[in-house]
Amino acid sequence: MTDEVTAIMLVDIRHAARECSERGLMAASKWATDILLSVSASKKRALQHSIDTAAAATSVSGFSTSTPARSRSPPTFTDTSPVATQPLTQPIGSTTTSEQPLILTRHPDAAKPFTLTEEEKRFERDRIRSEQDLLIGAKAYFDAREFKRVMYMLQGCQSAKAIFLSSYSFFLVSTNYEYYTLAMAELENVWRKGD
């Protein structure tokens, strides 16, 4: 057996980390993530180039999958409810089904949705791609409720996903700390009353 990590091994380890995390196998996911993060960044970049080259060759030769594609036709739903007692699906003031359903609009004081330009979207995809192993690891540690480890792992990351996960982990750590201090203060009060 060789100690050399191949591109196939790297893809399989990433896949195993994701699959274990999705299935709730926290210890296995963390283990696979630790293996993934033990591969040096320069080695991963070199292997990623060969993975990209192989993926491009596969896409040129044709797409194949073991799972059949879903039908592209939209599901058929009626515009109104067949039962008049369901007010959320009935147009307001409607007594017949020939009227148009109510169209909801944005509240005038609601914030406008934040949209990225194509260049910003490309930069974000590149950031996520360069941080994918850290994000996989952070997700595994997040699922295992190791929030401080998530914050430490994502310190230098710049993608929106990484920043959100790190910030949310910080929030959870801080609220857990506040809960812990309140619980300890309450326990002290109970102990003092017993004395």
Phi, psi and omega in degrees: 000137180264157177269000184282130177272129179257169179298321180296319178297318181297315178297317181295322179292316176301315181297317180297318179297316179295313183297317179296320178296316180296330182270358179082016178271081189297314182294318179294322178295316178296321179297313179296322178295318178299320176296316181298318182283347178281345177283132183295153182297321180294321177295319179296319179298317179295317179291324180297324178298316180290327176294315179297320179296317179294322179293321178295320179294322178293320182290331177287321183285341178131158183264133176220145179209156179274345180260127180292150180289150177282158177294140180276350181288137182290154178294151181262116176234150176278153181289330181235161181285143177288344181252123184289353182271007178254089189294334183288338181258356181262140172297147181293130179073012182271131175244345178240161181274358181278344179284156180284145177289160180294133178255120181278140179240165179288141176297140183298334180268357180291147180293146177288144179294142180276121179241144179261149173286168180299322179294319178294321177297320179295316177299319180295318177298319179295319178297314180298320180295319181287336181255011188301320180292321177294322178293320177298315179295317180297321178296319178296316180289326177297315178298329178275005178062034175259072190291325178294324178293323176298313180299317180295318183295325186261018184305313185267004185283150185239353181288155180298322178299314182294318180296318179296313183297320178293315180295318180293323176296319177300316178301314181295322178295316183292319179290326177295320179295316179298317179298318180297315181294322177295318180295319179294322178296320178295319177297320178298320178297319178297317181295321181293323179294330180285339182282000000 
